[in-house]
């Protein structure tokens, strides 16, 4: 159904829809639209903002309340982003700006009509498999994901590092109309400031030193799919302006190109930082914040849903166990110990704790004393350091021969020197990551190395971050 009182617009949309095999029913007013909704079934509704007898926003609200299975999109005047955002918050699927871009219209309509009328049983199963637990917080989160998956509105995912923000983003993508298209995730803090524009929008050969060939940017790679901007708070202010324009205009211009081209991307953004506080401190643009924060998804930290830890632990243990690895389990005491721990690194820290404990314990059933938390490792190193200092003081009168010291040290260590050094390196990096709540930028600063060096070491040591 097309709700508009301008004959030329209606004719243009009708012809476009006919070419992709869809019939258009025209309604010239809010009253006509409501009458048509009560008489027949529609796969989608397109409505103008200004109508002879009312407001298109009110029609969006009416359809969202009474015909929730029908995606509705708003047609707005060029530059009326406040209206578009209001429509999305009221439940609109997406929006178009005048003058209407035919390709954007086709893409939006095809996405809308491909949506399932109701959430299927296998989709519920997918959510329960990826977002494990039955606490009130996680059940409400799954319900909200089902709702936002049916929209094209930008979603802002807020939560601590390791809580599962990217998992939520992937669920939104997989349950939505773009599930067969690309899902592209990028950590904004991992891109050097001077390369952000090229990474986002691409560049043409010869546009700057080192640009020896054309490069496709992240927006183009995610075209017709979903783009997740993780740690969006780390974007430089200069890039925030360009990102805002790309979102509003639904078009991009690669570096070195004289022409823009349209893009159709579902935008999801995430951060562990307080974005509203950054806006207040003028470290993040308020207009970009309101544009990406149409729908907010708050991912609870693990300590606020500790009742989910037994199910999460069982799920992680099953995932760790491979074909040639015996399945491990936990005693009641071990589960109780896990539930008592605060897990500042959230689910990611729980995974690391279980993997570490399994690697260093040969039992098939782990007890409370077999669990090796990051705090245990720090205590062990502190005690080792204190012990070494005491031995140094005690041996001040009669120092052993250097050769004897080397023999004792090497004799206490098993495996090669490379393995030993790698273990120490991994422990220090894990400690830094967990103390920084898995913010890799901050962890690199704490370790006194560059971000690129940390990223290399994470890959080398097989540490997921």
Secondary structure, 3 states (H helix, E strand, C coil): CEECCCHHHHHHHHHHHHHCCCCCCEECCHHHHHHHHHHCCCCEEEEECEECCEEHHHHHHHHHHHCCCCEEEEEECCCCHHHHHHHHHCCCCEEEECCCCHHHHHHHHHHHHCCCCCCCHHHHHHHHHHCCCCCHHHHHHHHHHHHHHCCCCCEEEECCCCCCHHHHHHHHHHHCCCCCCCEEEEEHHHCCHHHHHHHHHCECCCCCCCCCCCECCHHHHCCCCEEEEECHHHCCHHHHHHHHHHHHHCEECCECCCCCEECCCEEEEEECCCHHHHHHCCCCCHHHHHHHCCEEEECCCHHHHHHHHHHHHHHHHHHHCCCCCCCCEECHHHHHHHHHCCCCCHHHHHHHHHHHHHHHCCCCEECHHHCCCHHHHHHHHHHHHHHHHHHHHHCCCCCCCHHHHHHHHHHHCCCCHHHHHHHHHHHHHHHHHHHCCCCHHHHHHHHCCCHHHHHHHHHHHCCCC
